[in-house]
Amino acid sequence: MRKGEILCLQWDRNIDLKHGFILLDKTKSGKRREIPINQTFRETLQKQVRHIHSPYVFFNKDGKRYKEVVKSFKSALRRSGIKDFKFHDLRHTFASQLAMAGVDLPTLKELLGHKTLAMTLRYAHLAPSHKQKAVELLDNAVQPKPTIQKTIQLTKMRTVAEAN
């Protein structure tokens, strides 16, 4: 998700832990988007402290949503020893990891909320194995399939060979 999408999340409006997804009505592409929640993130959200008077998932001491997280993010990067990294790089890391895990590009496009596949193609080079899998499909398509007649002939030949 984009930083703005994350910081605007509201429990009752966007989070559905029962069915396991986040629903975004307002996105950069202008389209409604459902984002599946994996088990790790579900558990993280369940541990998240809620403010009794705030609808937001991420809020300040007054219950208002955060508009920025620059200071906290820089502090987290410093403590973890990560250098030259921006918040938006988290989104690229997500996409890169999925591409390298073999997730197909149309699915990646949907998860990222890209308007066009051209935007998602930036991650295609990270998954060269999809090309290998594609050409291996040809092996199955062009391998001669044993016909019933050939199967019967092979069975007879084995039977004769075993009898001798």
Secondary structure, 3 states (H helix, E strand, C coil): CCHHHHHCCEHHHHEECCCCEEEECCCCCCCCEEEECCHHHHHHHHHCCCCCCCCECCECCCCCECCCCHHHHHHHHHHHCCCCCCCHHHHHHHHHHHHHCCCCHHHHHHHHCCCCHHHHHHHHHHCCHHHHHHHHHHHHHHCCCCCHHHHHHHHHHHHHHHHC
